[in-house]
């Protein structure tokens, strides 16, 4: 599966969100957008990562970054995740994996020593013009947001 690289035009999407609405990437033009892909809501690693984004949201927004999380979970599960963890940014549902595939976040990966097909934990930062500013694949759930903040020079 091809991955996005710096300078690529980020594929546009419109996906349903946990709050019953939807999010469209092109509607966020004019600001930086952190799009992160995670395997499954309410699992330990994904909860750690989502809570790290939640806890860093004020500083990220203060530096001009919006955050959108995307997984193949149905919106009902995402809504429960948002409520349980008090998440304050949009979580979008990509049940048919179209966006995951277009962004290079779906494919073969190693899980407990076995090769499986699934969500590749990834983060892509899109610039205000809709181009990829940073693309990180196979990231770790723990410590990723802190590393991302360092990479983006967000205090």
VEXVEX-207126 format. One record per residue (C-alpha): x, y, z; chain; residue number from 1. Coordinates in steps of 0.5 Angstrom, whole numbers, padded with zeros to 4 digits. Layout:
BEGIN
<site><px>X</px><py>Y</py><pz>Z</pz><cadena>A</cadena><num>NUM</num></site>
...
END
This chain:
BEGIN
<site><px>0000</px><py>0000</py><pz>0000</pz><cadena>A</cadena><num>1</num></site>
<site><px>0003</px><py>0007</py><pz>-0002</pz><cadena>A</cadena><num>2</num></site>
<site><px>0004</px><py>0012</py><pz>0004</pz><cadena>A</cadena><num>3</num></site>
<site><px>0004</px><py>0019</py><pz>0003</pz><cadena>A</cadena><num>4</num></site>
<site><px>0010</px><py>0023</py><pz>0003</pz><cadena>A</cadena><num>5</num></site>
<site><px>0012</px><py>0031</py><pz>0005</pz><cadena>A</cadena><num>6</num></site>
<site><px>0009</px><py>0035</py><pz>-0001</pz><cadena>A</cadena><num>7</num></site>
<site><px>0003</px><py>0030</py><pz>-0003</pz><cadena>A</cadena><num>8</num></site>
<site><px>-0004</px><py>0033</py><pz>-0003</pz><cadena>A</cadena><num>9</num></site>
<site><px>-0007</px><py>0030</py><pz>0002</pz><cadena>A</cadena><num>10</num></site>
<site><px>-0013</px><py>0026</py><pz>0000</pz><cadena>A</cadena><num>11</num></site>
<site><px>-0020</px><py>0029</py><pz>0002</pz><cadena>A</cadena><num>12</num></site>
<site><px>-0025</px><py>0026</py><pz>0006</pz><cadena>A</cadena><num>13</num></site>
<site><px>-0032</px><py>0026</py><pz>0009</pz><cadena>A</cadena><num>14</num></site>
<site><px>-0033</px><py>0021</py><pz>0015</pz><cadena>A</cadena><num>15</num></site>
<site><px>-0039</px><py>0021</py><pz>0020</pz><cadena>A</cadena><num>16</num></site>
<site><px>-0036</px><py>0023</py><pz>0027</pz><cadena>A</cadena><num>17</num></site>
<site><px>-0038</px><py>0020</py><pz>0034</pz><cadena>A</cadena><num>18</num></site>
<site><px>-0042</px><py>0026</py><pz>0035</pz><cadena>A</cadena><num>19</num></site>
<site><px>-0047</px><py>0024</py><pz>0030</pz><cadena>A</cadena><num>20</num></site>
<site><px>-0044</px><py>0029</py><pz>0025</pz><cadena>A</cadena><num>21</num></site>
<site><px>-0039</px><py>0029</py><pz>0020</pz><cadena>A</cadena><num>22</num></site>
<site><px>-0032</px><py>0032</py><pz>0018</pz><cadena>A</cadena><num>23</num></site>
<site><px>-0029</px><py>0034</py><pz>0012</pz><cadena>A</cadena><num>24</num></site>
<site><px>-0022</px><py>0035</py><pz>0011</pz><cadena>A</cadena><num>25</num></site>
<site><px>-0022</px><py>0041</py><pz>0006</pz><cadena>A</cadena><num>26</num></site>
<site><px>-0027</px><py>0044</py><pz>0011</pz><cadena>A</cadena><num>27</num></site>
<site><px>-0021</px><py>0045</py><pz>0015</pz><cadena>A</cadena><num>28</num></site>
<site><px>-0017</px><py>0048</py><pz>0010</pz><cadena>A</cadena><num>29</num></site>
<site><px>-0013</px><py>0055</py><pz>0013</pz><cadena>A</cadena><num>30</num></site>
<site><px>-0010</px><py>0051</py><pz>0019</pz><cadena>A</cadena><num>31</num></site>
<site><px>-0006</px><py>0045</py><pz>0020</pz><cadena>A</cadena><num>32</num></site>
<site><px>-0009</px><py>0039</py><pz>0021</pz><cadena>A</cadena><num>33</num></site>
<site><px>-0006</px><py>0033</py><pz>0025</pz><cadena>A</cadena><num>34</num></site>
<site><px>-0010</px><py>0026</py><pz>0022</pz><cadena>A</cadena><num>35</num></site>
<site><px>-0008</px><py>0020</py><pz>0026</pz><cadena>A</cadena><num>36</num></site>
<site><px>-0010</px><py>0013</py><pz>0025</pz><cadena>A</cadena><num>37</num></site>
<site><px>-0011</px><py>0008</py><pz>0030</pz><cadena>A</cadena><num>38</num></site>
<site><px>-0014</px><py>0001</py><pz>0030</pz><cadena>A</cadena><num>39</num></site>
<site><px>-0019</px><py>0000</py><pz>0035</pz><cadena>A</cadena><num>40</num></site>
<site><px>-0023</px><py>0005</py><pz>0040</pz><cadena>A</cadena><num>41</num></site>
<site><px>-0023</px><py>0003</py><pz>0048</pz><cadena>A</cadena><num>42</num></site>
<site><px>-0016</px><py>-0002</py><pz>0047</pz><cadena>A</cadena><num>43</num></site>
<site><px>-0011</px><py>0000</py><pz>0052</pz><cadena>A</cadena><num>44</num></site>
<site><px>-0006</px><py>0003</py><pz>0046</pz><cadena>A</cadena><num>45</num></site>
<site><px>-0011</px><py>0007</py><pz>0043</pz><cadena>A</cadena><num>46</num></site>
<site><px>-0014</px><py>0009</py><pz>0049</pz><cadena>A</cadena><num>47</num></site>
<site><px>-0007</px><py>0012</py><pz>0051</pz><cadena>A</cadena><num>48</num></site>
<site><px>-0006</px><py>0015</py><pz>0045</pz><cadena>A</cadena><num>49</num></site>
<site><px>-0013</px><py>0019</py><pz>0045</pz><cadena>A</cadena><num>50</num></site>
<site><px>-0012</px><py>0021</py><pz>0052</pz><cadena>A</cadena><num>51</num></site>
<site><px>-0005</px><py>0024</py><pz>0050</pz><cadena>A</cadena><num>52</num></site>
<site><px>-0008</px><py>0028</py><pz>0044</pz><cadena>A</cadena><num>53</num></site>
<site><px>-0014</px><py>0030</py><pz>0049</pz><cadena>A</cadena><num>54</num></site>
<site><px>-0009</px><py>0032</py><pz>0054</pz><cadena>A</cadena><num>55</num></site>
<site><px>-0005</px><py>0036</py><pz>0049</pz><cadena>A</cadena><num>56</num></site>
<site><px>-0010</px><py>0039</py><pz>0045</pz><cadena>A</cadena><num>57</num></site>
<site><px>-0010</px><py>0046</py><pz>0048</pz><cadena>A</cadena><num>58</num></site>
<site><px>-0003</px><py>0047</py><pz>0047</pz><cadena>A</cadena><num>59</num></site>
<site><px>-0004</px><py>0044</py><pz>0040</pz><cadena>A</cadena><num>60</num></site>
<site><px>-0010</px><py>0048</py><pz>0038</pz><cadena>A</cadena><num>61</num></site>
<site><px>-0006</px><py>0054</py><pz>0041</pz><cadena>A</cadena><num>62</num></site>
<site><px>0000</px><py>0053</py><pz>0036</pz><cadena>A</cadena><num>63</num></site>
<site><px>-0006</px><py>0052</py><pz>0030</pz><cadena>A</cadena><num>64</num></site>
<site><px>-0007</px><py>0045</py><pz>0030</pz><cadena>A</cadena><num>65</num></site>
<site><px>-0013</px><py>0041</py><pz>0029</pz><cadena>A</cadena><num>66</num></site>
<site><px>-0014</px><py>0034</py><pz>0031</pz><cadena>A</cadena><num>67</num></site>
<site><px>-0018</px><py>0028</py><pz>0028</pz><cadena>A</cadena><num>68</num></site>
<site><px>-0018</px><py>0021</py><pz>0030</pz><cadena>A</cadena><num>69</num></site>
<site><px>-0020</px><py>0016</py><pz>0025</pz><cadena>A</cadena><num>70</num></site>
<site><px>-0021</px><py>0008</py><pz>0026</pz><cadena>A</cadena><num>71</num></site>
<site><px>-0025</px><py>0003</py><pz>0022</pz><cadena>A</cadena><num>72</num></site>
<site><px>-0030</px><py>0003</py><pz>0029</pz><cadena>A</cadena><num>73</num></site>
<site><px>-0037</px><py>0004</py><pz>0028</pz><cadena>A</cadena><num>74</num></site>
<site><px>-0040</px><py>0011</py><pz>0030</pz><cadena>A</cadena><num>75</num></site>
<site><px>-0043</px><py>0008</py><pz>0036</pz><cadena>A</cadena><num>76</num></site>
<site><px>-0037</px><py>0005</py><pz>0039</pz><cadena>A</cadena><num>77</num></site>
<site><px>-0033</px><py>0012</py><pz>0038</pz><cadena>A</cadena><num>78</num></site>
<site><px>-0039</px><py>0015</py><pz>0041</pz><cadena>A</cadena><num>79</num></site>
<site><px>-0038</px><py>0011</py><pz>0047</pz><cadena>A</cadena><num>80</num></site>
<site><px>-0030</px><py>0012</py><pz>0047</pz><cadena>A</cadena><num>81</num></site>
<site><px>-0031</px><py>0019</py><pz>0047</pz><cadena>A</cadena><num>82</num></site>
<site><px>-0036</px><py>0019</py><pz>0053</pz><cadena>A</cadena><num>83</num></site>
<site><px>-0032</px><py>0014</py><pz>0057</pz><cadena>A</cadena><num>84</num></site>
<site><px>-0025</px><py>0018</py><pz>0056</pz><cadena>A</cadena><num>85</num></site>
<site><px>-0028</px><py>0025</py><pz>0055</pz><cadena>A</cadena><num>86</num></site>
<site><px>-0025</px><py>0026</py><pz>0049</pz><cadena>A</cadena><num>87</num></site>
<site><px>-0025</px><py>0033</py><pz>0046</pz><cadena>A</cadena><num>88</num></site>
<site><px>-0024</px><py>0033</py><pz>0039</pz><cadena>A</cadena><num>89</num></site>
<site><px>-0027</px><py>0029</py><pz>0033</pz><cadena>A</cadena><num>90</num></site>
<site><px>-0027</px><py>0022</py><pz>0032</pz><cadena>A</cadena><num>91</num></site>
<site><px>-0029</px><py>0019</py><pz>0025</pz><cadena>A</cadena><num>92</num></site>
<site><px>-0031</px><py>0012</py><pz>0023</pz><cadena>A</cadena><num>93</num></site>
<site><px>-0028</px><py>0009</py><pz>0016</pz><cadena>A</cadena><num>94</num></site>
<site><px>-0032</px><py>0002</py><pz>0017</pz><cadena>A</cadena><num>95</num></site>
<site><px>-0030</px><py>0001</py><pz>0009</pz><cadena>A</cadena><num>96</num></site>
<site><px>-0023</px><py>0003</py><pz>0010</pz><cadena>A</cadena><num>97</num></site>
<site><px>-0023</px><py>0007</py><pz>0004</pz><cadena>A</cadena><num>98</num></site>
<site><px>-0019</px><py>0013</py><pz>0007</pz><cadena>A</cadena><num>99</num></site>
<site><px>-0015</px><py>0009</py><pz>0011</pz><cadena>A</cadena><num>100</num></site>
<site><px>-0013</px><py>0005</py><pz>0005</pz><cadena>A</cadena><num>101</num></site>
<site><px>-0012</px><py>0012</py><pz>0001</pz><cadena>A</cadena><num>102</num></site>
<site><px>-0007</px><py>0015</py><pz>0007</pz><cadena>A</cadena><num>103</num></site>
<site><px>-0003</px><py>0009</py><pz>0007</pz><cadena>A</cadena><num>104</num></site>
<site><px>-0006</px><py>0007</py><pz>0014</pz><cadena>A</cadena><num>105</num></site>
<site><px>-0008</px><py>0000</py><pz>0012</pz><cadena>A</cadena><num>106</num></site>
<site><px>-0004</px><py>-0006</py><pz>0010</pz><cadena>A</cadena><num>107</num></site>
<site><px>0001</px><py>-0011</py><pz>0013</pz><cadena>A</cadena><num>108</num></site>
<site><px>0004</px><py>-0010</py><pz>0019</pz><cadena>A</cadena><num>109</num></site>
<site><px>0007</px><py>-0015</py><pz>0025</pz><cadena>A</cadena><num>110</num></site>
<site><px>0003</px><py>-0016</py><pz>0031</pz><cadena>A</cadena><num>111</num></site>
<site><px>0006</px><py>-0021</py><pz>0036</pz><cadena>A</cadena><num>112</num></site>
<site><px>0011</px><py>-0024</py><pz>0031</pz><cadena>A</cadena><num>113</num></site>
<site><px>0006</px><py>-0025</py><pz>0026</pz><cadena>A</cadena><num>114</num></site>
<site><px>0004</px><py>-0022</py><pz>0019</pz><cadena>A</cadena><num>115</num></site>
<site><px>-0003</px><py>-0019</py><pz>0019</pz><cadena>A</cadena><num>116</num></site>
<site><px>-0007</px><py>-0014</py><pz>0015</pz><cadena>A</cadena><num>117</num></site>
<site><px>-0010</px><py>-0008</py><pz>0019</pz><cadena>A</cadena><num>118</num></site>
<site><px>-0009</px><py>-0001</py><pz>0021</pz><cadena>A</cadena><num>119</num></site>
<site><px>-0002</px><py>0002</py><pz>0021</pz><cadena>A</cadena><num>120</num></site>
<site><px>-0002</px><py>0006</py><pz>0027</pz><cadena>A</cadena><num>121</num></site>
<site><px>0000</px><py>0013</py><pz>0023</pz><cadena>A</cadena><num>122</num></site>
<site><px>0000</px><py>0020</py><pz>0024</pz><cadena>A</cadena><num>123</num></site>
<site><px>0000</px><py>0025</py><pz>0018</pz><cadena>A</cadena><num>124</num></site>
<site><px>0000</px><py>0033</py><pz>0019</pz><cadena>A</cadena><num>125</num></site>
<site><px>-0003</px><py>0037</py><pz>0013</pz><cadena>A</cadena><num>126</num></site>
<site><px>-0001</px><py>0044</py><pz>0012</pz><cadena>A</cadena><num>127</num></site>
<site><px>-0006</px><py>0050</py><pz>0011</pz><cadena>A</cadena><num>128</num></site>
<site><px>-0006</px><py>0049</py><pz>0003</pz><cadena>A</cadena><num>129</num></site>
<site><px>-0008</px><py>0041</py><pz>0004</pz><cadena>A</cadena><num>130</num></site>
<site><px>-0001</px><py>0038</py><pz>0003</pz><cadena>A</cadena><num>131</num></site>
<site><px>0003</px><py>0033</py><pz>0007</pz><cadena>A</cadena><num>132</num></site>
<site><px>0007</px><py>0037</py><pz>0012</pz><cadena>A</cadena><num>133</num></site>
<site><px>0009</px><py>0031</py><pz>0016</pz><cadena>A</cadena><num>134</num></site>
<site><px>0008</px><py>0023</py><pz>0015</pz><cadena>A</cadena><num>135</num></site>
<site><px>0009</px><py>0018</py><pz>0021</pz><cadena>A</cadena><num>136</num></site>
<site><px>0008</px><py>0011</py><pz>0020</pz><cadena>A</cadena><num>137</num></site>
<site><px>0008</px><py>0005</py><pz>0025</pz><cadena>A</cadena><num>138</num></site>
<site><px>0008</px><py>0010</py><pz>0031</pz><cadena>A</cadena><num>139</num></site>
<site><px>0008</px><py>0007</py><pz>0038</pz><cadena>A</cadena><num>140</num></site>
<site><px>0002</px><py>0009</py><pz>0042</pz><cadena>A</cadena><num>141</num></site>
<site><px>0006</px><py>0011</py><pz>0048</pz><cadena>A</cadena><num>142</num></site>
<site><px>0010</px><py>0017</py><pz>0048</pz><cadena>A</cadena><num>143</num></site>
<site><px>0008</px><py>0019</py><pz>0040</pz><cadena>A</cadena><num>144</num></site>
<site><px>0004</px><py>0025</py><pz>0042</pz><cadena>A</cadena><num>145</num></site>
<site><px>0010</px><py>0028</py><pz>0046</pz><cadena>A</cadena><num>146</num></site>
<site><px>0015</px><py>0026</py><pz>0040</pz><cadena>A</cadena><num>147</num></site>
<site><px>0010</px><py>0029</py><pz>0035</pz><cadena>A</cadena><num>148</num></site>
<site><px>0010</px><py>0036</py><pz>0039</pz><cadena>A</cadena><num>149</num></site>
<site><px>0017</px><py>0036</py><pz>0039</pz><cadena>A</cadena><num>150</num></site>
<site><px>0017</px><py>0035</py><pz>0032</pz><cadena>A</cadena><num>151</num></site>
<site><px>0012</px><py>0040</py><pz>0031</pz><cadena>A</cadena><num>152</num></site>
<site><px>0016</px><py>0045</py><pz>0036</pz><cadena>A</cadena><num>153</num></site>
<site><px>0010</px><py>0045</py><pz>0040</pz><cadena>A</cadena><num>154</num></site>
<site><px>0011</px><py>0047</py><pz>0047</pz><cadena>A</cadena><num>155</num></site>
END
